[in-house]
Amino acid sequence: MTSTFRLATEADIGPEHEVFCRAEGELRLRHGFAWVDPPLGWFAPIARHLLATDPGRCFVAEADGRVVGFSAAFAREGAWFLAALFIHPDHQGRGIGRELFELAARDAPLRRITITDAIQPVSNALYARYGLIPTTPVLQFEGTPTIDAPSQLQPDRPAPGELAALDRSGYGFERAVDHELWLRQRRCTVWRRDGIAVAYAYRGLTGSIGPLVAHDPAGAADALRAELARAARASIVLPGSARSMVGVAVEAHLKLVPPPGNLLLSAEAPAPDRLAISGYFLY
């Protein structure tokens, strides 16, 4: 069956959600992990944001007039992140994923990043052929934290320019357009020591923490400790390379949620050591 490829539009968000649920659900259930389809209301704002901020990097694959795969990516200040690439299980193994990847990566900066499930050997191998090498695990922690707050760290609102400066320290690129989305969905706290911004952290209504970004690994660990100390329940997604933050999550008695992910990086992209990601789709 021949597939055709085109730029995605808002009308494709519903069909993309269906492909995501079928592809991710089949993968998780095949490996013995529980799966419940996330609602369209969770998926749609992310897909809409990617379309709005980098529409030339969002594509769908169609077969017989039906969406059977999609990819989405964004570029920010010399860095490229593959946010999504999913193929309906009935159409996998036909080269659709490779074509969607190449479309999303066309003219992309050399500093490239993506996140996969560690239980996706085919996807991990595909990305590795394009120079995106599994570099560190992506670990999800959740539970009821028990930990003391750090001394001399005070919560505050962000001042102009502080989020961009922290982004460049933690991510290596600023994320102003992504803050617009996060600020609509979550509460942002800047953590200060002696009046100086050490880190920022977003918290959702259900206790999810992230992104959390700091100027250095010690500040990231302290900010996470501060967030967990005031949380009745928490969940957070950390790259394993952020060792100081992983240590705080373990100290707070949070539990690992399987399966782990992989953070895949090009040679030009350093492993992050001072951030918690917002999620698999937006890094």
Backbone torsions as a table, in degrees:
resi	resn	phi	psi	omega
1	MET	NA	126.2	-177.0
2	THR	-79.2	136.5	177.1
3	SER	-106.5	146.8	174.0
4	THR	-118.3	156.0	-173.8
5	PHE	-129.0	142.5	178.5
6	ARG	-156.3	166.4	174.6
7	LEU	-64.4	142.5	178.8
8	ALA	-77.8	155.3	174.8
9	THR	-131.1	172.4	178.3
10	GLU	-60.8	-28.9	179.1
11	ALA	-65.5	-16.7	-179.6
12	ASP	-87.9	-6.4	-173.2
13	ILE	-61.8	-43.1	177.9
14	GLY	-61.1	-51.9	176.7
15	PRO	-60.8	-35.5	176.3
16	GLU	-63.3	-41.6	178.1
17	HIS	-59.4	-42.0	178.9
18	GLU	-63.1	-43.6	178.1
19	VAL	-62.7	-45.0	178.9
20	PHE	-57.7	-48.2	-178.2
21	CYS	-62.0	-43.3	-179.1
22	ARG	-68.2	-42.9	-176.9
23	ALA	-69.7	-49.5	-178.0
24	GLU	-69.7	-37.9	178.8
25	GLY	-63.6	-43.7	178.8
26	GLU	-62.4	-42.3	179.7
27	LEU	-62.2	-50.6	-176.8
28	ARG	-63.4	-47.3	-176.8
29	LEU	-66.3	-36.2	179.0
30	ARG	-62.2	-30.7	-179.6
31	HIS	-97.0	8.8	173.9
32	GLY	85.0	17.6	178.5
33	PHE	-102.0	146.2	179.0
34	ALA	-66.8	151.3	179.0
35	TRP	-151.0	133.3	171.2
36	VAL	-130.8	128.1	-179.0
37	ASP	-58.4	125.4	174.9
38	PRO	-69.6	150.5	-177.0
39	PRO	-69.9	155.1	175.7
40	LEU	-58.7	-31.7	179.4
41	GLY	-63.9	-22.6	173.7
42	TRP	-82.9	-41.8	-174.2
43	PHE	-74.7	-41.4	-170.1
44	ALA	-60.9	-44.5	-179.8
45	PRO	-61.2	-34.9	178.5
46	ILE	-68.5	-47.4	179.6
47	ALA	-62.2	-40.9	179.3
48	ARG	-64.9	-38.2	179.3
49	HIS	-65.5	-42.9	178.9
50	LEU	-63.8	-40.3	177.2
51	LEU	-63.9	-38.5	-176.5
52	ALA	-73.0	-34.4	-172.3
53	THR	-94.3	-24.4	178.6
54	ASP	-152.5	65.3	-173.2
55	PRO	-63.5	-24.5	-179.5
56	GLY	-75.2	-1.1	179.2
57	ARG	-116.6	15.3	180.0
58	CYS	-115.7	122.3	-173.5
59	PHE	-134.7	156.5	171.1
60	VAL	-127.0	153.2	170.7
61	ALA	-110.2	137.2	-179.4
62	GLU	-122.3	147.1	171.5
63	ALA	-136.7	126.1	-176.1
64	ASP	53.0	38.0	176.2
65	GLY	77.7	7.3	-178.4
66	ARG	-116.5	138.4	177.3
67	VAL	-68.7	123.1	-179.1
68	VAL	-120.5	-2.3	178.1
69	GLY	-168.9	160.1	178.1
70	PHE	-157.1	155.3	172.5
71	SER	-136.6	155.5	177.0
72	ALA	-150.9	141.4	179.8
73	ALA	-148.4	165.8	173.4
74	PHE	-141.6	153.7	174.7
75	ALA	-119.0	133.4	179.1
76	ARG	-137.8	115.5	173.6
77	GLU	44.8	55.8	174.5
78	GLY	82.3	7.6	176.0
79	ALA	-123.6	144.9	180.0
80	TRP	-122.9	134.2	179.8
81	PHE	-126.8	123.4	173.5
82	LEU	-81.2	107.9	-173.3
83	ALA	-82.4	-33.1	-175.7
84	ALA	-159.2	142.2	168.7
85	LEU	-155.1	109.0	-175.8
86	PHE	-135.6	139.8	179.3
87	ILE	-124.5	134.0	176.0
88	HIS	-56.3	137.6	-177.1
89	PRO	-53.2	-32.8	-179.0
90	ASP	-70.9	-10.5	-175.1
91	HIS	-123.3	12.5	178.9
92	GLN	-78.3	157.8	178.8
93	GLY	79.5	16.8	-177.5
94	ARG	-118.1	13.2	178.7
95	GLY	84.4	3.7	-178.4
96	ILE	-67.2	-42.1	-179.3
97	GLY	-62.6	-41.1	179.2
98	ARG	-62.2	-44.2	179.8
99	GLU	-65.3	-42.4	178.6
100	LEU	-64.3	-38.5	176.8
101	PHE	-61.8	-48.0	-176.8
102	GLU	-64.4	-35.1	176.4
103	LEU	-64.7	-46.0	-177.9
104	ALA	-68.9	-26.2	-176.5
105	ALA	-95.8	0.6	-177.0
106	ARG	-60.5	128.1	179.5
107	ASP	58.7	24.7	179.9
108	ALA	-76.9	152.8	173.6
109	PRO	-58.9	157.6	-177.5
110	LEU	-71.6	-24.6	177.5
111	ARG	-79.5	105.7	-170.3
112	ARG	-126.1	145.2	-172.0
113	ILE	-145.2	144.4	167.2
114	THR	-155.8	168.7	177.9
115	ILE	-128.1	136.3	177.2
116	THR	-128.7	166.7	164.2
117	ASP	-75.2	138.4	178.8
118	ALA	-65.1	-18.1	-179.3
119	ILE	-89.3	16.2	179.3
120	GLN	-109.6	74.2	-176.7
121	PRO	-62.8	-34.5	-178.3
122	VAL	-67.5	-46.8	179.7
123	SER	-64.6	-43.3	-179.9
124	ASN	-61.4	-38.8	178.4
125	ALA	-68.7	-40.2	178.3
126	LEU	-59.5	-49.6	-177.5
127	TYR	-66.4	-35.7	179.5
128	ALA	-61.6	-34.0	178.5
129	ARG	-65.6	-20.6	177.7
130	TYR	-100.6	14.5	174.4
131	GLY	89.5	4.5	176.4
132	LEU	-94.5	103.4	-171.2
133	ILE	-102.6	132.9	173.6
134	PRO	-57.1	120.5	-170.3
135	THR	-115.8	-34.8	-179.2
136	THR	-156.4	150.2	177.9
137	PRO	-69.7	157.9	171.0
138	VAL	-112.4	120.0	-169.2
139	LEU	-115.9	126.5	175.6
140	GLN	-101.6	126.3	177.0
141	PHE	-114.9	146.0	172.9
142	GLU	-154.9	163.8	178.3
143	GLY	144.8	-166.6	177.8
144	THR	-99.2	105.5	-173.0
145	PRO	-74.3	143.6	171.1
146	THR	-130.0	105.4	-175.4
147	ILE	-162.5	149.9	178.8
148	ASP	-86.1	146.5	177.3
149	ALA	-70.9	148.6	176.4
150	PRO	-72.0	154.3	178.2
151	SER	-79.4	149.9	171.3
152	GLN	63.4	26.0	174.6
153	LEU	-116.4	122.1	-173.1
154	GLN	-119.2	139.0	177.6
155	PRO	-80.1	148.5	-179.6
156	ASP	-158.3	173.0	173.1
157	ARG	-86.0	153.7	179.1
158	PRO	-72.0	142.1	173.2
159	ALA	-96.7	159.4	-178.9
160	PRO	-53.8	132.6	177.1
161	GLY	87.6	-16.4	-175.3
162	GLU	-69.4	-40.4	-178.3
163	LEU	-65.5	-40.7	179.4
164	ALA	-63.8	-41.1	179.4
165	ALA	-64.5	-40.5	178.4
166	LEU	-68.0	-40.1	177.1
167	ASP	-57.0	-45.4	-176.9
168	ARG	-67.9	-29.3	176.1
169	SER	-73.2	-41.8	-173.8
170	GLY	-88.9	-49.8	-178.8
171	TYR	-88.2	-31.6	-171.6
172	GLY	92.1	3.9	177.2
173	PHE	-157.1	152.0	-178.1
174	GLU	-86.2	157.4	-170.4
175	ARG	-134.3	44.5	-175.0
176	ALA	-56.0	-44.8	-177.3
177	VAL	-67.8	-29.0	178.5
178	ASP	-76.4	-32.6	174.7
179	HIS	-61.0	-32.2	178.1
180	GLU	-59.3	-40.9	176.9
181	LEU	-70.6	-50.0	-176.1
182	TRP	-60.6	-37.7	-179.0
183	LEU	-67.7	-23.4	175.8
184	ARG	-78.3	-21.8	-172.0
185	GLN	-107.7	-24.1	-169.1
186	ARG	-142.6	168.1	176.9
187	ARG	-97.2	133.8	-178.5
188	CYS	-105.1	131.4	175.4
189	THR	-121.3	133.2	168.0
190	VAL	-99.2	127.4	179.2
191	TRP	-96.8	127.2	-175.2
192	ARG	-118.1	147.0	169.4
193	ARG	-126.6	122.0	-176.7
194	ASP	55.0	36.9	176.8
195	GLY	82.2	-5.8	-177.8
196	ILE	-97.6	134.0	178.7
197	ALA	-67.9	120.3	178.1
198	VAL	-93.8	-39.3	-174.2
199	ALA	-162.6	162.5	165.5
200	TYR	-119.9	154.9	178.9
201	ALA	-146.0	137.4	173.4
202	TYR	-103.0	142.6	177.1
203	ARG	-131.9	130.9	176.4
204	GLY	-88.3	171.4	-176.9
205	LEU	-65.8	-26.1	-178.7
206	THR	-92.1	4.0	178.6
207	GLY	99.4	2.0	177.2
208	SER	-68.5	136.9	-179.4
209	ILE	-115.1	126.9	177.3
210	GLY	140.1	146.4	0.2
211	PRO	-70.8	153.7	171.6
212	LEU	-128.7	122.4	-172.4
213	VAL	-135.0	136.6	-176.3
214	ALA	-132.1	168.4	178.2
215	HIS	-77.1	-21.8	179.5
216	ASP	-155.7	163.8	-176.8
217	PRO	-59.5	-37.0	-180.0
218	ALA	-65.5	-41.1	177.7
219	GLY	-65.4	-37.1	177.4
220	ALA	-62.9	-43.1	179.1
221	ALA	-64.0	-42.6	-180.0
222	ASP	-65.5	-41.9	179.5
223	ALA	-65.0	-39.5	176.7
224	LEU	-65.1	-41.6	177.5
225	ARG	-59.0	-42.2	-179.7
226	ALA	-64.8	-42.5	178.6
227	GLU	-64.5	-43.1	-177.8
228	LEU	-69.1	-32.6	-178.3
229	ALA	-64.8	-24.9	-178.7
230	ARG	-107.0	12.7	-176.6
231	ALA	-104.9	132.6	172.3
232	ALA	-74.6	-34.9	175.9
233	ARG	-148.8	148.5	-174.5
234	ALA	-148.4	152.3	168.6
235	SER	-140.1	145.9	-176.3
236	ILE	-154.5	146.5	179.9
237	VAL	-117.1	121.3	-172.1
238	LEU	-125.4	138.0	167.0
239	PRO	-71.5	140.5	-179.6
240	GLY	-60.8	-24.0	178.7
241	SER	-69.0	-16.6	174.3
242	ALA	-85.2	68.7	-170.3
243	ARG	-59.8	-40.3	-177.6
244	SER	-63.4	-36.7	-179.7
245	MET	-74.8	-39.6	175.9
246	VAL	-59.5	-40.3	177.9
247	GLY	-60.8	-39.4	178.3
248	VAL	-66.4	-42.5	179.3
249	ALA	-60.6	-40.9	178.0
250	VAL	-67.9	-43.3	179.7
251	GLU	-61.0	-32.5	-179.5
252	ALA	-80.4	3.9	177.7
253	HIS	66.5	29.5	171.2
254	LEU	-77.0	153.5	-176.3
255	LYS	-107.7	145.8	175.7
256	LEU	-72.8	137.7	178.2
257	VAL	-107.7	119.3	178.9
258	PRO	-81.8	161.8	-5.8
259	PRO	-84.1	158.7	175.5
260	PRO	-73.5	167.0	174.1
261	GLY	-111.1	179.5	173.2
262	ASN	-124.1	136.8	169.0
263	LEU	-97.2	118.8	-177.2
264	LEU	-105.2	131.2	-174.4
265	LEU	-132.7	145.0	168.9
266	SER	-77.6	170.0	-178.3
267	ALA	-62.0	-25.0	-177.8
268	GLU	-84.7	-6.5	-174.9
269	ALA	-106.6	113.7	178.4
270	PRO	-72.9	152.1	176.9
271	ALA	-70.1	131.4	-177.9
272	PRO	-72.3	141.3	-179.9
273	ASP	-130.0	9.2	-176.5
274	ARG	-145.3	37.4	179.4
275	LEU	-152.2	153.1	165.4
276	ALA	-109.8	136.2	-174.1
277	ILE	-79.8	159.9	178.7
278	SER	-77.7	-24.1	-177.3
279	GLY	156.1	171.8	-175.2
280	TYR	-64.5	-30.6	-173.9
281	PHE	-80.8	-29.9	-174.3
282	LEU	-120.7	0.0	177.0
283	TYR	63.0	NA	NA
